[in-house]
Amino acid sequence: MRIRLYSIISPCQLGLHICHTTYLKTEVYFTQQHLLGGWQYTNIDDSVILPSSLATRQEDGPVCRNEATRKCFSNVTAAPSMKPLGTVLGKATAALTVVTVVIAVVLNYFDDPVPVKYTSMTEDMKTLEENFRHQNKSCFVLGASGETGKVLLQELLERNIFFKITLIGRRQLTFEGKPYENLIQEVVDFEKLDEHAVAFQGHDVGYCCLGTTRAKAGVDGFIRVDHDYVLKSAELAKAGGCTQFHLESSRGADKNSKFLYLKVKGQVEADIEALGFDRFSVYRPGVLLVDRQESRPGEWLARKFFSAMSAMGSTAMSIPIQAVAKAMVSNTLLQPEQKAEILENSAIVSLGKSAENK
C-alpha cells in the first residue's frame, strides 16, 4: 500500500501541507500545521493525529485513532512538489465560475415564456382578497402534511379568504396556535374513498398537493397515490359541488412521456380536465427549493445548486416553495381566460412575486 505525500507551500507562506492517502477506496486527508515550533499531522475533522516524521516515527508519539488508517502509513513515499495551492484553487474557481455562468445563460434561454396577464397585472391583490372574502367560500386541501401543502395552508390562513378550510388526509394533524383553531379535519382511507364522499361535499375550491415518490412507495404505490387517489378525490369533489380545482403537478408533465413520473403527472392532469370543472388550474413548478426534514445528500446538493441558479435570475428550473403556495392562492382570486389553464414555472414565479408585492 502506498501513500502519496504532497508538499504544498501556500502563497502566504503558512507552510500548509496536504497528505492524501487512499485506503480501501476511502480517501483520507490530513493537514500539516506549524504549532509551538514543531509539526503535527491531523485530518480535517481532528480524528487522526500523527507524529512529525512519517518515515521514521510512525509509532512514536500520538498515534492514529483509526487503527486501519494508522497501519496504512507503514510505507510512505514522497511525491514531487505540486504547484502552489493558491494557483490551483484560483484556476479551479475561475473554471467553476465560467461553468456557472454558462449554465445560467442556458437556463435563461430556455426559460418559460411569462404570460402577459401576470407580468402586467395591475389588480390590487388586497381588493381582490376583500371581494373574494365577502363571497363566504369554503375550500379543502389534500396533502396538507407535505412540503407544499404545509406552506399552502399557512398562506391560506394568513390571507384569510375562506370562511372554512377543511383538511382531507389519512391521519389527524397536530397544530399549535390560534390560526389553526377553526380548521376542520377529515380523516379518510384513500383506498376506500367512496366511503368518505361526504368529506368532499360542500366545498367551492379544492387544492391538491397530494403526492409521493417512486423511491418511497415503489412503482405501483406511486401510481396509486399520484394518479388514482388524486383523480378519485377530484371526482368526489366535482360530484360534491366543487367548482374550482387547483392541482400541483410538475414541470415537464406529459401523458405521452417515456418517464414514469412525468407520464403519471401528465395523465392525471388530462383525466381531471375531462371532469369538466368550471375552473381547473395546473401548476407545474420546477425543482422546489425547500429544506426538507428528510433529505439525501444528493437532494441537498441539487437544491443548493438550483438555489444559486435562482439567485442569478434563472426561473427555468427551480422555484421557492413559498412562491408556489402564494401563486396558488393568488390565482384563485383571478378571473381566468379559459376553464383549464397550465401555469409553467416562470408564470408561477411571476404570480408568486405579485403576491409578495401586494
Residue pairs with C-beta under 8 A, 6 or more apart in sequence:
1 23
1 72
1 74
1 75
2 75
2 77
3 19
3 20
3 21
3 22
3 72
3 73
3 75
3 76
3 77
4 19
4 20
4 21
4 77
4 79
5 19
5 20
5 54
5 76
5 77
5 78
5 79
6 17
6 18
6 19
6 20
6 79
6 81
6 82
7 17
7 78
7 81
7 82
8 16
8 17
8 18
8 81
8 82
8 84
8 85
9 15
9 16
9 81
9 84
9 85
10 16
10 84
10 85
10 86
11 84
11 85
11 86
11 87
14 34
15 32
15 33
15 34
16 31
16 32
16 33
16 85
17 31
17 32
18 29
18 30
18 31
18 32
18 85
19 29
19 30
19 31
19 32
19 41
19 54
20 27
20 28
20 29
21 27
21 28
21 30
21 69
21 72
21 73
22 28
23 68
23 69
23 72
24 68
28 43
28 48
28 69
29 43
29 44
30 41
30 42
30 43
30 44
30 48
30 50
31 41
31 42
31 43
31 44
32 39
32 40
32 41
33 39
33 40
33 42
38 52
39 52
40 49
40 50
40 51
40 52
40 62
41 48
41 49
41 50
41 51
41 52
41 54
42 48
42 49
42 50
47 65
47 66
48 64
48 65
48 66
48 69
48 70
49 62
49 63
49 64
49 65
50 58
50 62
50 63
50 64
50 73
51 57
51 58
51 60
51 61
51 62
51 63
52 61
53 60
54 73
54 76
55 76
58 70
58 73
58 74
58 76
63 70
64 70
64 73
82 88
100 308
100 312
103 309
104 309
104 312
104 313
104 314
107 309
107 314
107 316
107 317
108 313
108 314
108 316
110 316
111 314
111 315
111 316
111 346
112 315
112 316
112 344
112 345
112 346
112 347
113 346
114 346
114 347
114 350
115 347
115 350
117 334
117 337
118 347
118 350
118 351
118 354
119 350
121 334
121 354
123 334
124 358
125 330
125 333
125 354
125 355
125 358
126 358
128 333
128 334
129 159
129 161
129 333
132 161
132 332
132 333
133 160
133 161
133 163
136 163
137 161
137 162
137 163
137 204
137 205
138 162
138 163
138 164
138 165
138 166
138 202
138 203
138 204
138 205
139 156
139 162
139 164
139 165
139 166
139 203
139 204
139 205
139 206
139 207
140 165
140 166
140 167
140 168
140 186
140 199
140 200
140 203
140 205
140 206
140 207
140 237
140 242
141 149
141 152
141 153
141 156
141 165
141 166
141 167
141 168
141 207
141 209
142 149
142 168
142 169
142 206
142 207
142 208
142 209
142 210
142 230
142 233
143 149
143 169
143 208
143 209
143 210
143 211
143 248
144 150
144 152
144 153
144 167
144 169
144 173
144 209
145 169
145 171
145 173
146 209
146 210
146 211
147 288
147 290
147 292
147 321
148 209
148 248
148 288
148 321
148 324
148 325
149 209
149 210
151 290
151 321
151 322
151 324
151 325
152 207
152 209
152 324
152 325
152 328
152 329
153 165
153 167
154 325
155 322
155 325
155 326
155 328
155 329
156 162
156 165
156 329
157 165
157 179
157 180
158 179
159 329
161 329
161 332
161 333
162 205
164 182
164 184
165 182
165 183
165 184
166 183
166 184
166 185
166 186
166 199
166 203
167 173
167 183
167 184
167 185
167 186
168 186
168 188
168 199
168 200
168 233
169 185
169 186
169 187
169 188
170 187
170 188
170 189
170 190
171 187
172 185
172 187
173 185
175 183
186 196
186 199
188 196
188 199
189 195
189 196
190 225
190 229
190 232
193 229
193 232
193 233
193 236
194 232
194 236
196 236
197 236
197 239
197 240
199 236
200 206
200 233
200 236
200 237
200 239
200 240
200 242
201 240
201 241
202 240
202 241
203 237
203 240
203 241
203 242
204 241
204 242
204 243
204 244
205 242
205 243
205 244
205 245
205 246
205 332
206 233
206 234
206 237
206 242
206 244
206 245
206 246
207 246
207 248
207 328
208 230
208 233
208 234
208 245
208 246
208 247
208 248
209 248
210 225
210 226
210 229
210 230
210 233
211 225
211 226
211 230
211 248
212 221
212 222
212 225
212 226
213 222
214 222
214 260
214 261
217 224
217 225
219 260
222 260
222 261
222 264
223 260
223 264
226 264
226 265
226 268
227 264
227 267
227 268
227 271
230 247
230 268
230 272
231 268
231 271
231 272
234 245
234 247
234 272
234 275
234 277
235 275
237 245
238 245
238 275
238 276
238 277
242 277
243 277
243 278
243 279
244 277
244 278
244 279
244 280
244 281
244 332
245 272
245 275
245 277
245 279
245 280
245 281
246 281
246 283
246 328
246 331
246 332
247 268
247 269
247 272
247 280
247 281
247 282
247 283
248 283
248 285
248 324
248 328
249 265
249 266
249 268
249 269
249 282
249 283
249 284
250 261
250 262
250 265
250 284
250 285
251 284
251 285
251 286
251 317
251 344
251 345
252 262
252 284
253 262
253 265
253 266
253 269
253 282
253 284
254 262
254 263
254 266
255 263
255 266
255 267
255 269
255 270
256 263
256 266
257 263
257 266
269 282
269 342
272 280
273 280
273 340
276 339
277 339
277 340
278 339
279 336
279 339
279 340
280 339
280 340
280 341
281 328
281 331
281 336
281 340
281 341
281 343
282 340
282 341
282 342
282 343
283 324
283 327
283 328
283 343
283 348
284 342
284 343
284 344
284 345
284 348
285 319
285 324
285 345
285 348
286 306
286 316
286 317
286 318
286 319
286 345
287 302
287 303
287 306
287 317
287 318
287 319
288 318
288 319
288 320
288 321
288 324
289 303
289 306
289 307
289 310
289 318
289 319
289 320
289 321
290 303
290 320
290 321
291 303
292 299
295 303
306 317
306 318
307 318
309 317
309 318
310 318
310 319
310 320
315 345
315 346
315 349
316 345
316 346
317 345
318 345
319 345
319 348
319 349
319 352
320 352
322 352
323 348
323 349
323 352
323 353
324 348
324 352
325 352
326 351
326 352
326 355
326 356
327 343
327 347
327 348
327 349
327 351
327 352
327 355
329 355
330 351
330 352
330 354
330 355
331 343
331 351
343 351
